[in-house]
């Protein structure tokens, strides 16, 4: 594009250079937007997965606690019921 002295070499279309620079800038902006969008989507997916995992874990712990407490509060044990 340039001669040894830094001038634009003859026969080079200046508007084509400008449009290719504009095209490169536009593609760079699109690539940055896509990267930001994919990163945000990945973070949101990871957060939703972690939240679902924690909720399932807490529900499992709560149901296990209910099972233990209900076993301890039974009116009769199985051996007492067998004796009746």
C-alpha positions in Angstrom: 0.0 0.0 0.0 2.8 2.4 0.8 6.1 3.2 -1.0 9.5 3.2 0.8 9.0 7.0 1.5 5.6 6.4 3.2 3.5 7.7 0.3 0.6 5.7 -1.0 1.8 3.8 -4.0 0.2 4.6 -7.3 -2.7 2.5 -8.5 -4.0 1.8 -4.9 -7.6 2.6 -4.5 -7.8 4.7 -1.3 -11.5 4.2 -0.8 -11.0 0.4 -0.9 -8.4 0.7 1.9 -10.8 2.8 3.9 -13.7 0.4 3.4 -11.5 -2.6 4.3 -10.5 -0.8 7.5 -14.1 0.0 8.2 -15.0 -3.6 7.5 -12.3 -4.9 9.9 -13.5 -2.5 12.6 -17.1 -3.6 12.1 -16.1 -7.3 12.2 -14.0 -6.6 15.4 -17.0 -5.0 17.1 -19.3 -8.0 16.0 -16.7 -10.4 17.4 -16.5 -8.6 20.7 -20.3 -8.5 21.0 -20.5 -12.2 20.3 -17.8 -13.0 22.8 -19.5 -10.9 25.4 -22.9 -12.4 24.7 -21.5 -16.0 24.9 -19.6 -15.2 28.1 -22.8 -13.8 29.7 -24.8 -16.7 28.5 -22.2 -19.2 29.9 -22.2 -17.3 33.3 -26.0 -17.3 33.5 -26.2 -21.0 32.6 -23.6 -21.8 35.2 -25.4 -19.8 37.8 -28.7 -21.4 37.0 -27.2 -24.9 37.2 -25.5 -24.1 40.5 -28.8 -22.7 41.9 -30.7 -25.8 40.8 -28.1 -28.1 42.3 -28.1 -26.2 45.6 -31.9 -26.2 45.8 -32.0 -30.0 45.1 -29.4 -30.6 47.7 -31.2 -28.5 50.3 -34.5 -30.2 49.5 -32.8 -33.6 50.0 -31.3 -32.5 53.3 -34.7 -31.2 54.5 -36.5 -34.4 53.5 -33.8 -36.4 55.3 -34.2 -34.3 58.4 -38.0 -34.9 58.3 -37.5 -38.6 58.0 -35.2 -38.7 61.0 -37.5 -36.6 63.1 -40.6 -38.7 62.1 -38.8 -41.9 63.0 -37.9 -40.5 66.4 -41.5 -39.4 67.1 -43.4 -42.6 66.3 -45.9 -43.5 69.0 -45.1 -47.2 69.1 -42.0 -49.0 67.9 -42.3 -51.9 65.6 -41.5 -54.4 68.4 -44.3 -52.9 70.6 -46.8 -53.2 67.7 -45.8 -56.9 67.1 -46.4 -57.6 70.8 -49.9 -56.3 70.6 
